[in-house]
Every structure is written in structure tokens, then in C-alpha cells.
């Protein structure tokens, strides 16, 4: 998760929403991604360039022996529905995330209610790993005066109401 936090810090430093993602296989980082398209310099936010999607796309360009059932995806924020579905379709069986997304998180959906492509995925989700560090970065992001991304949203209110000392 520390590596995912480093990716999130890269996004934050660019002025983007601080989500970072790494994919690990055999205790080695094989792909990374950080959120783009959300900085105050961006005229319109990109809702496709999520950290998880970027990390999954990088796998396509890497020359490696990718074994999705032996990979673990680490993200600083709970994957949204789009990312959750993409992770399932990639064959990755383990997701670990730091900070929950009460507004758009997708990992709590009942897969049993979905078609077999998703319901039979056998995916395992672990939450809250290094949550405080991730929360601190999201709070810094939402406190920036020039930030317009998810301004006055449920996510911003929830995040700013959290105590970093939880």
C-alpha cells in the first residue's frame, strides 16, 4: 500500500485527485497508476482516467508473465463500479484498498445479484489498510482552495468530517 500512496502523492502533486494504484505479483510491483484529469487546470474532468484503469492498461504494454489469480491490486481509495468491474474482468482475485468511498465505491455491491461473469469472480476485498495515511492526503486535497473536483460533494463532506486520529 505504501507504493500506492506514492502514486497518490504524484497525483496530488500534479493537482489531481490523490488516488494511486499498484498491482503486485510475487511480491513485486508490476504496474502502477495514478489519477489524472481532475486538476484545477483541467477544463473538464476525465471520468475514465482512474488510477486502477491506468494500472490495468499499463499491464497491456508490459512484457511480463501476468498471472491475474496471483496478483493483488492495491488502491488508496475503494474502486468505483467501473474500476471494480474492470478488475474483475482482468481476473485479479484480490483487492486491497485504504479509504472507503461512501459516494461512489463499488466493492460493496452484491455480486450474487449480477450476471455470472461477475457473480462467479471469486474476488476478495480487504479495506482499511493504511487508511489514516490515505485519509490525510484526501483531506489535504479537499482543503485546497483551488480544488473544484467533487467540491461540496458527499465525498468531500464525509472526508473532511473524519478525524485523522481515528
LODRENNU-925293 format. One line per 5 residues: number of its first residue (from 1); for each residue x, y, z of N, C-alpha, C. Coordinates in pm, whole numbers, plus 50000, padded with zeros to 5 digits. Example, Ala and Ser with C-alpha at 12.3 -4.5 7.8 and 13.67 -1.06 7.14 Angstrom:
1> 51319,49431,50780,51230,49550,50780,51320,49670,50780 | 51285,49775,50708,51367,49894,50714,51290,50003,50787
! end
This chain:
1> 50083,49880,50000,50000,50000,50000,50087,50126,50000 | 50205,50117,50057,50295,50232,50056,50324,50277,49912 | 50341,50184,49822,50367,50219,49681,50245,50285,49618 | 50126,50240,49654,50004,50303,49604,49993,50445,49658 | 50032,50466,49782,50032,50601,49840,50132,50691,49769
6> 50245,50636,49725,50342,50715,49648,50279,50759,49515 | 50204,50671,49452,50134,50706,49328,50029,50814,49355 | 49958,50803,49468,49858,50903,49504,49924,51038,49528 | 50042,51038,49588,50115,51162,49612,50155,51227,49480 | 50189,51147,49381,50221,51201,49247,50099,51274,49190
11> 49982,51212,49203,49860,51276,49154,49835,51406,49230 | 49847,51403,49361,49826,51521,49444,49922,51633,49403 | 50047,51598,49381,50149,51697,49343,50117,51764,49209 | 50047,51691,49122,50005,51748,48993,49876,51829,49007 | 49812,51820,49124,49684,51887,49145,49566,51798,49117
16> 49592,51669,49096,49484,51574,49067,49437,51505,49194 | 49318,51445,49185,49257,51369,49294,49356,51261,49336 | 49392,51253,49465,49504,51168,49508,49472,51020,49523 | 49446,50956,49411,49425,50811,49412,49543,50747,49341 | 49601,50649,49406,49712,50574,49349,49681,50426,49353
21> 49740,50353,49260,49714,50210,49249,49842,50139,49207 | 49866,50023,49264,49973,49936,49218,49918,49794,49209 | 49973,49720,49116,49939,49578,49102,50067,49501,49134 | 50053,49408,49227,50167,49331,49277,50147,49185,49242 | 50256,49123,49198,50255,48979,49170,50387,48923,49220
26> 50383,48815,49293,50503,48752,49350,50586,48854,49428 | 50519,48936,49511,50582,49037,49596,50659,49144,49518 | 50620,49166,49393,50686,49267,49309,50581,49353,49240 | 50601,49484,49244,50511,49575,49175,50531,49557,49024 | 50421,49522,48954,50432,49501,48810,50362,49610,48730
31> 50281,49692,48797,50214,49800,48726,50171,49906,48827 | 50167,50031,48781,50127,50143,48866,50032,50234,48790 | 49958,50313,48866,49871,50413,48805,49834,50518,48907 | 49814,50638,48859,49764,50745,48945,49658,50823,48868 | 49568,50884,48942,49454,50955,48884,49502,51076,48804
36> 49440,51098,48690,49467,51216,48609,49336,51279,48565 | 49347,51399,48511,49230,51464,48452,49137,51531,48550 | 49184,51563,48672,49096,51625,48772,49152,51753,48830 | 49267,51798,48781,49329,51917,48840,49249,52042,48805 | 49275,52149,48879,49205,52275,48853,49242,52332,48717
41> 49352,52282,48658,49394,52326,48524,49312,52257,48414 | 49245,52149,48450,49165,52072,48356,49029,52140,48340 | 48990,52165,48218,48861,52231,48197,48744,52138,48225 | 48763,52012,48197,48657,51913,48222,48722,51785,48275 | 48674,51738,48388,48733,51620,48450,48712,51497,48363
46> 48814,51414,48357,48804,51286,48288,48758,51181,48387 | 48648,51118,48358,48599,51014,48449,48637,50874,48402 | 48737,50867,48318,48788,50737,48273,48930,50713,48323 | 49006,50819,48343,49146,50806,48382,49165,50782,48531 | 49101,50678,48580,49115,50640,48720,49246,50564,48738
51> 49300,50569,48859,49429,50504,48887,49425,50354,48855 | 49316,50288,48890,49307,50144,48867,49303,50111,48718 | 49228,50190,48641,49221,50168,48496,49358,50191,48433 | 49426,50296,48476,49559,50326,48422,49658,50213,48453 | 49651,50157,48575,49740,50045,48610,49706,49921,48527
56> 49577,49893,48508,49537,49778,48426,49580,49797,48281 | 49567,49919,48228,49608,49945,48090,49759,49928,48073 | 49837,49967,48174,49983,49950,48166,50022,49804,48153 | 49942,49716,48215,49972,49573,48206,49974,49527,48060 | 49889,49588,47978,49882,49550,47836,50011,49581,47761
61> 50082,49685,47805,50202,49725,47733,50330,49666,47792 | 50318,49597,47903,50435,49537,47968,50459,49396,47915 | 50585,49361,47902,50622,49227,47861,50653,49147,47987 | 50550,49088,48044,50568,49010,48166,50471,48894,48169 | 50500,48802,48255,50415,48684,48271,50309,48716,48376
66> 50202,48779,48332,50096,48822,48423,50005,48705,48456 | 49996,48675,48585,49907,48570,48636,49803,48638,48723 | 49688,48674,48666,49591,48754,48742,49544,48691,48872 | 49536,48558,48877,49491,48495,49000,49597,48497,49109 | 49719,48541,49074,49826,48554,49174,49861,48700,49199
71> 49785,48790,49141,49811,48933,49156,49721,48993,49264 | 49769,49101,49322,49692,49178,49420,49692,49323,49373 | 49575,49384,49371,49564,49524,49334,49546,49605,49461 | 49634,49704,49482,49629,49794,49596,49586,49932,49547 | 49488,49992,49612,49442,50125,49576,49422,50209,49702
76> 49450,50338,49692,49435,50425,49808,49289,50459,49835 | 49202,50432,49739,49059,50455,49760,48982,50335,49705 | 48870,50307,49769,48783,50199,49723,48751,50218,49575 | 48772,50116,49493,48740,50128,49350,48591,50157,49326 | 48565,50240,49227,48428,50269,49187,48373,50147,49110
81> 48248,50155,49070,48187,50043,48996,48260,50012,48866 | 48300,50117,48793,48371,50096,48666,48501,50020,48691 | 48579,50068,48788,48707,50005,48817,48690,49865,48875 | 48591,49848,48962,48566,49718,49022,48534,49615,48914 | 48449,49653,48820,48416,49562,48709,48539,49532,48624
86> 48620,49633,48595,48741,49612,48515,48839,49519,48586 | 48851,49534,48717,48940,49447,48795,48889,49303,48789 | 48760,49285,48808,48701,49151,48800,48728,49090,48662 | 48703,49168,48557,48723,49118,48421,48870,49088,48391 | 48962,49155,48460,49104,49128,48439,49145,48993,48496
91> 49065,48940,48588,49096,48812,48651,49167,48824,48784 | 49198,48947,48826,49261,48967,48956,49161,48925,49064 | 49210,48852,49162,49121,48795,49265,49130,48867,49399 | 49223,48960,49414,49242,49025,49544,49256,49176,49527 | 49169,49250,49597,49177,49396,49601,49200,49436,49746
96> 49294,49529,49765,49320,49587,49896,49311,49737,49878 | 49227,49802,49960,49219,49949,49949,49230,50013,50087 | 49265,50144,50085,49288,50216,50209,49164,50288,50260 | 49104,50372,50176,48998,50461,50220,48869,50431,50145 | 48759,50419,50221,48629,50387,50163,48573,50508,50088
101> 48494,50479,49987,48429,50585,49909,48278,50574,49929 | 48222,50653,50022,48080,50642,50053,47990,50690,49939 | 48046,50764,49846,47967,50821,49737,47970,50734,49612 | 48084,50673,49583,48095,50600,49457,48164,50466,49464 | 48193,50419,49584,48261,50291,49598,48176,50176,49545
106> 48241,50083,49476,48167,49975,49412,48188,49838,49473 | 48279,49826,49568,48313,49691,49615,48210,49629,49708 | 48114,49708,49752,48013,49653,49842,47888,49606,49769 | 47889,49615,49637,47771,49569,49564,47759,49417,49578 | 47639,49369,49575,47613,49226,49593,47635,49155,49460
111> 47752,49095,49446,47786,49028,49320,47691,48913,49289 | 47631,48853,49390,47539,48741,49367,47417,48784,49287 | 47386,48913,49289,47271,48966,49216,47305,48999,49071 | 47431,48986,49034,47476,49022,48899,47491,48897,48812 | 47504,48916,48681,47525,48802,48591,47651,48722,48629
116> 47656,48599,48580,47761,48505,48620,47903,48554,48593 | 47922,48638,48493,48055,48692,48464,48113,48760,48588 | 48028,48824,48665,48071,48895,48786,48048,48813,48912 | 47934,48748,48921,47899,48676,49044,47992,48558,49070 | 48050,48504,48966,48141,48391,48983,48287,48428,48989
121> 48316,48554,49011,48455,48602,49004,48544,48552,49118 | 48486,48526,49234,48567,48481,49347,48661,48587,49399 | 48628,48713,49378,48716,48822,49420,48706,48845,49571 | 48820,48879,49631,48829,48904,49774,48871,49049,49795 | 48802,49121,49883,48830,49262,49906,48868,49284,50053
126> 48978,49356,50073,49024,49394,50206,49027,49546,50212 | 48967,49604,50315,48961,49750,50326,49036,49801,50448 | 49065,49931,50447,49119,49998,50564,49269,49988,50585 | 49343,49936,50488,49488,49922,50502,49554,50059,50480 | 49624,50109,50580,49686,50242,50581,49582,50352,50555
131> 49465,50332,50610,49353,50425,50592,49389,50566,50635 | 49454,50583,50750,49486,50717,50802,49575,50795,50707 | 49672,50729,50649,49762,50798,50555,49687,50843,50430 | 49599,50758,50381,49521,50793,50264,49422,50905,50297 | 49355,50894,50410,49261,50996,50454,49329,51132,50463
136> 49448,51136,50518,49522,51261,50531,49543,51327,50395 | 49578,51249,50297,49600,51302,50162,49470,51354,50100 | 49360,51282,50119,49231,51328,50066,49186,51456,50137 | 49210,51465,50267,49174,51587,50339,49254,51706,50289 | 49383,51687,50266,49466,51795,50211,49413,51839,50075
141> 49372,51741,49994,49320,51773,49861,49193,51857,49871 | 49099,51814,49953,48972,51886,49963,48986,52023,50030 | 49090,52043,50107,49112,52173,50172,49180,52275,50080 | 49231,52229,49967,49296,52322,49873,49192,52416,49814 | 49219,52544,49821,49123,52644,49773,49096,52634,49623
146> 49198,52596,49546,49179,52591,49400,49117,52461,49352 | 49090,52368,49444,49028,52241,49405,48880,52260,49373 | 48839,52213,49257,48698,52215,49220,48640,52074,49205 | 48727,51975,49204,48684,51837,49180,48607,51784,49302 | 48486,51741,49281,48395,51692,49384,48374,51794,49496
151> 48385,51922,49461,48361,52030,49556,48217,52022,49606 | 48198,52035,49736,48066,52031,49801,47992,51899,49781 | 48065,51793,49755,48003,51661,49734,47990,51586,49866 | 47916,51479,49862,47905,51389,49976,48043,51338,50017 | 48128,51307,49919,48261,51257,49947,48346,51362,50019
156> 48338,51487,49973,48415,51593,50038,48368,51611,50183 | 48238,51619,50204,48185,51637,50340,48225,51520,50431 | 48208,51400,50382,48244,51281,50460,48392,51282,50496 | 48477,51314,50399,48622,51313,50420,48664,51421,50520 | 48612,51541,50505,48651,51650,50594,48594,51632,50735
161> 48487,51553,50748,48429,51526,50880,48506,51418,50957 | 48592,51345,50888,48668,51238,50951,48781,51295,51034 | 48807,51234,51146,48923,51270,51228,49041,51188,51181 | 49153,51253,51151,49273,51182,51106,49324,51088,51217 | 49282,51114,51338,49329,51033,51451,49241,50913,51479
166> 49151,50877,51387,49064,50759,51406,49145,50634,51425
! end
